[in-house]
Amino acid sequence: MIRTMTLLALVISGCVVDAFSQEATIGVERLADNVYLFTHNAHRSLFIVSDHAVLATDPQSVEAAPRYVEEIRKITRAPIRYLVYSHHHDDHVSGGAAFGDGVTILAHQGVLEHVRDAIEPPGITFAEETSVFLSDLEVRLIYPGPSETESNIVVYVPERRVAFMVDAVGVRVVPWRNLAGSSPHAWVAALERLDALDFDILAPGHGPTGRKEHVREYIDYMNALIGAVQKGIDAGQSLEQMQASLELADYQDWTRYDEHFDLNVEGVYRELSK
């Protein structure tokens, strides 16, 4: 049963091992009763199980999706009724065909303009929020506003206190490269909406499972980055001068800081200097 509303929501993450094809890392982590996280190499997807139906998120790739279905089948024989796209990026949603014709695909309406031959189109889209009920367990799909893309949503399971959000938040990891053309202020606003939800477990689409406090840490990083770049702009510094001198010492131990911090600066500078 699906019910549509107007609000905002969340996401999740986990891990384990096995070999497939080119030594892919496959795993399933149980996050809470009925709630699991599937891992294929660096990508993670949430799925929720009831006696009568399964809701799966992010079919990932053509290579990953059949293994994803296999892992679900190890836990339940209930039909996979719903497939949710967390956002439109191909590496998270191009494996949808493996879930068959009987599945209902749901996504934020922003996904539609990015659908290509490799992506199964969603049958149901929403603007702000919709809920799916697996028996009496509610799964809320919430659009918190633009973040890493204009289509990233939160998958929130209130009764299990789990939130799943892909690419827009992580556990002590800096954003990917130059923020993909996103508005840093809008991104922070979306994360504030995520942080307003009542949950314990944060499941990102990459990296380790975290806790709600990791959302606030990510917001603090983004605000520190925005503030530092704005200060440099106000002082008349060029991008190159900022990249040569700017550091955020509190975050130097975060994953990808050495590789992507200069690119994070570039992404924020690009947006603030428009």
Buried (B, 14 or more C-beta within 10 A) or exposed (E): EBEEEEBBBBBBBBBBEEEBEEEBBBBBBEBBEBBBBBBBBEBBBBBBBBEEBBBBBBBBBEBBBBBBBEBBEEBBEBEBBBBBBBBBBEBBBBBBBBBEEEBBBBBBBBBEEBBEEEBBEBEBBBEBBBBBBBEEBBBBBBBBBBBBBBBBBBBBBBEBBBBBBBBBBBBBBBBBBBBEEBBBBBBBBBBBBBBEBEBEBBBBBBBBBBEBEBBBBBBEBBBEBBEBBBEBBEEEBEBEEBBEEBEBEEBEEBBBBEEBBBBBBBBBBBBBEE
